[in-house]
Amino acid sequence: MATASPPHVPELTLSGRATYIREVPSRDPKWPPTIYTDIVVPAADEYSSPVTYQVRSRSRLAEKDQDVSVRVALKSFAGRRTIQTQSGPKEVPNLTLSLQAVEK
C-alpha cells in the first residue's frame, strides 16, 4: 500500500461524489487490482460546470453515488510520443498527470 508522499509531491484533499468506479486486475497475481474512481466536485459557482477527477487506489474509496473525501497526491510521468505531421513523423513531449490516493 502507498504511504504518505514525499514532501516534494503535491497533496490535496478531494471532496465530491463518486460517480463511476472500475476495478482493473493486475497482470501479476501477487499484486492487488487497481481501482479507478471518478469523483465529481461541486462547481465553483452557478455559472461553471462541475469538474470530474479520476483517482487511482488499491482499495475501494466509496460506493457509486456516495459522497467521499480522500487525500490524493499528484503524480506525473514525462515521456515522448510520435505524431504524424504533413512533413512526416515528429517526436513530441508527452506529460501524463494522475491522482493517486494516499493510503495508509
Z-matrix of the N, CA and C atoms (Angstrom, degrees):
N
C 1 1.433
C 2 1.522 1 109.94
N 3 1.324 2 115.40 1 148.84
C 4 1.458 3 120.70 2 178.54
C 5 1.523 4 109.71 3 -72.30
N 6 1.305 5 115.31 4 147.73
C 7 1.457 6 120.13 5 175.99
C 8 1.513 7 108.02 6 -112.09
N 9 1.322 8 116.74 7 -173.49
C 10 1.464 9 119.85 8 178.66
C 11 1.520 10 109.61 9 -56.05
N 12 1.313 11 116.39 10 142.56
C 13 1.459 12 122.21 11 -177.31
C 14 1.523 13 111.00 12 -73.61
N 15 1.345 14 117.13 13 153.79
C 16 1.457 15 119.69 14 173.61
C 17 1.529 16 110.02 15 -59.92
N 18 1.337 17 118.26 16 158.74
C 19 1.469 18 120.79 17 -175.19
C 20 1.527 19 114.61 18 -58.58
N 21 1.322 20 118.78 19 -26.23
C 22 1.465 21 120.52 20 -177.10
C 23 1.533 22 113.03 21 -81.88
N 24 1.332 23 118.80 22 -5.24
C 25 1.458 24 121.68 23 178.78
C 26 1.533 25 108.46 24 -96.17
N 27 1.343 26 117.72 25 119.59
C 28 1.465 27 119.96 26 -178.63
C 29 1.532 28 111.71 27 -63.56
N 30 1.323 29 116.20 28 133.30
C 31 1.458 30 122.21 29 176.62
C 32 1.520 31 109.47 30 -122.61
N 33 1.339 32 116.35 31 150.57
C 34 1.455 33 121.01 32 176.16
C 35 1.512 34 108.43 33 -153.91
N 36 1.317 35 115.97 34 164.21
C 37 1.457 36 121.26 35 175.76
C 38 1.516 37 108.27 36 -101.23
N 39 1.309 38 115.48 37 125.58
C 40 1.455 39 122.91 38 -178.10
C 41 1.525 40 107.89 39 -106.97
N 42 1.328 41 116.91 40 122.36
C 43 1.468 42 121.42 41 -179.71
C 44 1.513 43 109.48 42 -122.44
N 45 1.318 44 116.28 43 130.58
C 46 1.458 45 120.91 44 179.82
C 47 1.515 46 110.60 45 -179.40
N 48 1.331 47 116.43 46 -153.26
C 49 1.454 48 122.38 47 -178.50
C 50 1.523 49 110.07 48 -117.79
N 51 1.334 50 115.85 49 131.08
C 52 1.466 51 121.42 50 176.87
C 53 1.522 52 108.42 51 -73.95
N 54 1.333 53 116.84 52 117.57
C 55 1.470 54 119.94 53 -176.46
C 56 1.522 55 113.03 54 -107.99
N 57 1.334 56 117.44 55 -22.30
C 58 1.461 57 120.10 56 -178.79
C 59 1.524 58 108.23 57 -151.70
N 60 1.326 59 117.17 58 133.55
C 61 1.462 60 121.75 59 -178.39
C 62 1.523 61 107.79 60 -133.31
N 63 1.320 62 116.82 61 131.37
C 64 1.466 63 119.48 62 175.03
C 65 1.520 64 109.81 63 -138.46
N 66 1.318 65 114.97 64 146.16
C 67 1.454 66 122.23 65 -178.95
C 68 1.523 67 108.50 66 -111.23
N 69 1.335 68 115.92 67 127.29
C 70 1.460 69 121.18 68 -179.92
C 71 1.523 70 107.90 69 -113.11
N 72 1.345 71 117.86 70 116.39
C 73 1.458 72 119.67 71 -178.82
C 74 1.528 73 111.72 72 -65.57
N 75 1.310 74 115.10 73 150.11
C 76 1.460 75 121.23 74 177.68
C 77 1.525 76 109.57 75 -76.88
N 78 1.320 77 117.16 76 150.39
C 79 1.471 78 120.42 77 175.49
C 80 1.524 79 110.92 78 -71.62
N 81 1.337 80 115.28 79 -25.72
C 82 1.460 81 121.03 80 179.77
C 83 1.529 82 108.07 81 -104.93
N 84 1.332 83 118.72 82 120.57
C 85 1.459 84 120.61 83 -175.72
C 86 1.532 85 115.04 84 -62.21
N 87 1.328 86 118.66 85 -17.69
C 88 1.472 87 119.64 86 -179.74
C 89 1.533 88 112.13 87 -79.30
N 90 1.354 89 118.22 88 -10.83
C 91 1.462 90 122.06 89 178.40
C 92 1.517 91 109.82 90 -102.61
N 93 1.350 92 117.31 91 144.04
C 94 1.470 93 119.21 92 178.54
C 95 1.526 94 110.85 93 -71.87
N 96 1.329 95 117.18 94 162.20
C 97 1.467 96 119.70 95 177.59
C 98 1.526 97 110.62 96 -68.10
N 99 1.322 98 116.25 97 161.34
C 100 1.458 99 122.46 98 175.05
C 101 1.523 100 107.88 99 -99.10
N 102 1.331 101 115.64 100 132.71
C 103 1.461 102 121.61 101 179.31
C 104 1.526 103 107.95 102 -105.11
N 105 1.326 104 117.46 103 128.07
C 106 1.461 105 122.79 104 175.61
C 107 1.524 106 107.88 105 -108.71
N 108 1.334 107 116.90 106 123.61
C 109 1.459 108 122.53 107 -179.25
C 110 1.519 109 109.17 108 -120.66
N 111 1.336 110 116.59 109 122.54
C 112 1.464 111 121.23 110 173.94
C 113 1.518 112 107.67 111 -85.74
N 114 1.339 113 116.16 112 124.49
C 115 1.462 114 121.97 113 -179.75
C 116 1.518 115 108.80 114 -118.43
N 117 1.342 116 115.56 115 122.51
C 118 1.468 117 121.59 116 177.73
C 119 1.523 118 107.27 117 -96.04
N 120 1.337 119 115.74 118 124.49
C 121 1.467 120 120.60 119 178.04
C 122 1.527 121 108.33 120 -100.43
N 123 1.327 122 117.53 121 150.77
C 124 1.465 123 120.17 122 -178.46
C 125 1.531 124 111.80 123 -59.97
N 126 1.317 125 115.56 124 151.66
C 127 1.465 126 121.30 125 177.11
C 128 1.525 127 109.54 126 -66.37
N 129 1.322 128 116.22 127 151.65
C 130 1.466 129 121.27 128 180.00
C 131 1.527 130 111.52 129 -65.78
N 132 1.322 131 116.61 130 -34.78
C 133 1.465 132 121.28 131 178.24
C 134 1.530 133 108.57 132 -155.19
N 135 1.317 134 117.11 133 179.04
C 136 1.465 135 120.07 134 -175.91
C 137 1.528 136 113.76 135 -71.81
N 138 1.323 137 118.03 136 -7.23
C 139 1.466 138 121.52 137 -178.86
C 140 1.525 139 112.98 138 -101.58
N 141 1.312 140 117.90 139 -2.84
C 142 1.462 141 120.69 140 -179.64
C 143 1.530 142 110.39 141 -118.17
N 144 1.308 143 115.25 142 163.94
C 145 1.465 144 121.31 143 -178.86
C 146 1.524 145 110.59 144 -93.24
N 147 1.350 146 116.83 145 153.79
C 148 1.459 147 118.84 146 174.33
C 149 1.531 148 110.12 147 -67.01
N 150 1.315 149 116.00 148 156.79
C 151 1.472 150 121.41 149 -178.88
C 152 1.525 151 108.49 150 -111.13
N 153 1.339 152 116.18 151 140.22
C 154 1.457 153 121.79 152 177.74
C 155 1.526 154 109.44 153 -108.55
N 156 1.333 155 115.69 154 131.47
C 157 1.465 156 122.48 155 176.02
C 158 1.520 157 108.40 156 -118.37
N 159 1.338 158 116.68 157 146.31
C 160 1.455 159 120.89 158 175.39
C 161 1.525 160 107.98 159 -107.29
N 162 1.336 161 116.53 160 124.79
C 163 1.461 162 122.29 161 -177.87
C 164 1.517 163 108.90 162 -112.37
N 165 1.333 164 116.06 163 132.02
C 166 1.464 165 122.85 164 179.04
C 167 1.534 166 108.27 165 -97.54
N 168 1.332 167 116.89 166 135.19
C 169 1.466 168 120.53 167 179.09
C 170 1.523 169 109.95 168 -150.74
N 171 1.324 170 115.80 169 169.69
C 172 1.467 171 121.89 170 176.87
C 173 1.522 172 111.55 171 -94.60
N 174 1.342 173 116.61 172 -21.28
C 175 1.461 174 120.15 173 179.00
C 176 1.533 175 108.82 174 -124.88
N 177 1.317 176 115.72 175 160.61
C 178 1.460 177 121.24 176 -178.82
C 179 1.525 178 109.53 177 -68.53
N 180 1.330 179 117.52 178 129.42
C 181 1.460 180 122.75 179 -177.68
C 182 1.520 181 112.56 180 -87.14
N 183 1.334 182 117.23 181 -31.60
C 184 1.465 183 122.05 182 -177.35
C 185 1.518 184 108.55 183 -167.70
N 186 1.317 185 115.40 184 171.76
C 187 1.456 186 121.74 185 171.69
C 188 1.524 187 108.32 186 -92.48
N 189 1.329 188 117.02 187 162.07
C 190 1.469 189 121.41 188 179.63
C 191 1.530 190 109.94 189 -58.72
N 192 1.326 191 115.96 190 137.43
C 193 1.466 192 125.33 191 179.54
C 194 1.533 193 113.64 192 67.14
N 195 1.321 194 116.84 193 18.19
C 196 1.463 195 121.63 194 177.26
C 197 1.531 196 108.86 195 -101.13
N 198 1.344 197 116.63 196 140.76
C 199 1.461 198 120.69 197 175.42
C 200 1.524 199 108.97 198 -70.50
N 201 1.337 200 115.77 199 142.24
C 202 1.463 201 120.88 200 -176.03
C 203 1.522 202 109.60 201 -143.46
N 204 1.307 203 116.25 202 148.35
C 205 1.456 204 123.09 203 173.17
C 206 1.525 205 106.11 204 -132.73
N 207 1.322 206 117.36 205 120.11
C 208 1.458 207 120.89 206 -174.09
C 209 1.525 208 110.39 207 -137.33
N 210 1.316 209 116.23 208 141.94
C 211 1.464 210 122.48 209 175.49
C 212 1.527 211 107.04 210 -83.21
N 213 1.337 212 117.04 211 127.82
C 214 1.465 213 121.34 212 -178.41
C 215 1.522 214 110.71 213 -127.76
N 216 1.319 215 114.83 214 154.82
C 217 1.465 216 122.04 215 175.33
C 218 1.521 217 107.98 216 -116.36
N 219 1.315 218 116.33 217 138.18
C 220 1.455 219 121.89 218 178.45
C 221 1.524 220 108.49 219 -83.92
N 222 1.324 221 116.45 220 119.80
C 223 1.462 222 122.26 221 179.83
C 224 1.526 223 108.44 222 -112.79
N 225 1.325 224 116.70 223 151.98
C 226 1.464 225 119.80 224 178.41
C 227 1.521 226 110.16 225 -142.39
N 228 1.318 227 114.86 226 155.67
C 229 1.459 228 122.47 227 175.82
C 230 1.516 229 107.30 228 -138.57
N 231 1.326 230 116.19 229 121.84
C 232 1.466 231 121.19 230 178.44
C 233 1.524 232 108.76 231 -100.11
N 234 1.302 233 115.97 232 127.32
C 235 1.457 234 121.20 233 179.05
C 236 1.520 235 109.87 234 -142.70
N 237 1.307 236 115.68 235 -165.13
C 238 1.456 237 121.49 236 177.66
C 239 1.523 238 107.77 237 -134.84
N 240 1.325 239 115.64 238 150.24
C 241 1.460 240 120.64 239 175.84
C 242 1.515 241 109.21 240 -140.44
N 243 1.304 242 116.04 241 160.34
C 244 1.459 243 121.61 242 -178.81
C 245 1.526 244 108.99 243 -105.34
N 246 1.336 245 115.27 244 131.04
C 247 1.462 246 120.49 245 175.61
C 248 1.525 247 108.80 246 -118.59
N 249 1.317 248 116.29 247 156.63
C 250 1.456 249 121.24 248 177.13
C 251 1.516 250 108.99 249 -92.02
N 252 1.326 251 117.26 250 129.08
C 253 1.456 252 122.55 251 174.73
C 254 1.523 253 108.25 252 -120.69
N 255 1.320 254 117.05 253 173.86
C 256 1.464 255 120.02 254 178.56
C 257 1.517 256 111.42 255 -63.01
N 258 1.325 257 117.14 256 -29.33
C 259 1.467 258 120.42 257 179.93
C 260 1.524 259 112.64 258 -92.58
N 261 1.333 260 117.24 259 9.17
C 262 1.467 261 120.81 260 177.91
C 263 1.521 262 111.72 261 115.24
N 264 1.350 263 116.71 262 -174.78
C 265 1.460 264 119.82 263 -178.79
C 266 1.530 265 111.88 264 -66.42
N 267 1.326 266 115.27 265 145.06
C 268 1.463 267 120.34 266 179.76
C 269 1.524 268 108.18 267 -138.58
N 270 1.330 269 116.78 268 134.27
C 271 1.454 270 121.51 269 178.40
C 272 1.524 271 109.29 270 -89.10
N 273 1.334 272 116.39 271 129.69
C 274 1.467 273 121.69 272 -178.11
C 275 1.527 274 109.18 273 -129.74
N 276 1.340 275 117.05 274 155.12
C 277 1.466 276 119.14 275 176.26
C 278 1.520 277 111.06 276 -68.38
N 279 1.317 278 115.95 277 149.95
C 280 1.459 279 121.92 278 179.90
C 281 1.530 280 107.74 279 -137.13
N 282 1.331 281 117.42 280 117.14
C 283 1.455 282 122.01 281 -179.74
C 284 1.519 283 109.18 282 -111.49
N 285 1.323 284 116.70 283 124.66
C 286 1.448 285 122.25 284 178.15
C 287 1.515 286 108.96 285 -110.75
N 288 1.334 287 116.37 286 125.68
C 289 1.462 288 122.26 287 177.59
C 290 1.514 289 109.02 288 -110.73
N 291 1.333 290 116.79 289 142.16
C 292 1.467 291 120.03 290 177.30
C 293 1.522 292 109.27 291 -145.34
N 294 1.328 293 115.15 292 158.55
C 295 1.462 294 122.06 293 176.35
C 296 1.529 295 108.00 294 -107.64
N 297 1.317 296 117.04 295 122.69
C 298 1.454 297 123.44 296 179.46
C 299 1.517 298 109.19 297 -110.62
N 300 1.326 299 118.09 298 126.34
C 301 1.463 300 120.67 299 177.84
C 302 1.518 301 109.32 300 -63.13
N 303 1.329 302 116.80 301 136.73
C 304 1.464 303 121.76 302 176.05
C 305 1.526 304 105.74 303 -88.70
N 306 1.336 305 115.17 304 104.17
C 307 1.461 306 121.36 305 -176.83
C 308 1.520 307 110.23 306 -106.61
N 309 1.312 308 115.64 307 145.46
C 310 1.464 309 119.72 308 -179.80
C 311 1.497 310 111.01 309 -105.37
